[in-house]
């Protein structure tokens, strides 16, 4: 099983988010660096993969990227439902029970 820990604390822009995801998840070269492309790549993962998703403190003054990370979470949840080889665990306990 492959385990990946994502720590979004140093991430500041959407572009940084996608570059970081591509690197950490070893996404293919054709990854389009957008939410639809992320979903497609996550649902194509064939090796059992668990992703730990940790983000910055919501009070750190970066609400625009916080909103985008929320959208990334939604994509990961949807991919988890679609792909039996992909699982995600969020840093906040209550987020894992949705």
Secondary structure, DSSP 8 states (H G I E B T S, - for coil): -EEEEEE-TT--SHHHHHHHHHHHTT--TT--SSHHHHHHHHHT--S-EEEEEE---GGGS-HHHHHHHHHHHHHHHHHHHH-TTEEEEESSGGGGG-
